[in-house]
Amino acid sequence: MRRNLKNHLKDLSSDMGLTTRELQSELAQLMRPFIYEVRDEMGKRYRHCGRQQDADYHIMNNPGYTWTIVYLDPPPRVVDIFSKRVDELQLPPQQILPENQQEPLDL
């Protein structure tokens, strides 16, 4: 059975007593970028996670730890990083000077 999303949202808003503007505001809040912040027993930041599954993993393995959602305002900028695959796992050869051009190292 296929439901119309507008009608479904209208039904939700009437059940919860929300106006369309309030519902849109709540939906916009859910669409903002966020991360999960895991905190230790003292409330200090332990780590940031991008998925709830990762935050739950750390909470399960560390009793007393909690997580909370931290919204990223303003949203982070995307940075393009270019990389080059190196097929050879060997370093390039070093230029070794002839003995007459070497200088002694004084420590």
Rosetta blueprint (number, residue, H / E / L):
1 M L
2 R L
3 R L
4 N L
5 L H
6 K H
7 N H
8 H H
9 L H
10 K H
11 D H
12 L H
13 S H
14 S H
15 D H
16 M H
17 G L
18 L L
19 T L
20 T H
21 R H
22 E H
23 L H
24 Q H
25 S H
26 E H
27 L H
28 A H
29 Q H
30 L H
31 M H
32 R L
33 P L
34 F E
35 I E
36 Y E
37 E E
38 V E
39 R E
40 D L
41 E L
42 M L
43 G L
44 K L
45 R E
46 Y E
47 R E
48 H E
49 C E
50 G L
51 R L
52 Q H
53 Q H
54 D H
55 A H
56 D H
57 Y H
58 H H
59 I H
60 M H
61 N H
62 N L
63 P L
64 G L
65 Y L
66 T E
67 W E
68 T E
69 I E
70 V E
71 Y E
72 L L
73 D L
74 P L
75 P L
76 P L
77 R L
78 V L
79 V L
80 D L
81 I L
82 F L
83 S L
84 K L
85 R L
86 V L
87 D L
88 E L
89 L L
90 Q L
91 L L
92 P L
93 P L
94 Q L
95 Q L
96 I L
97 L L
98 P L
99 E H
100 N H
101 Q H
102 Q L
103 E L
104 P L
105 L L
106 D L
107 L L
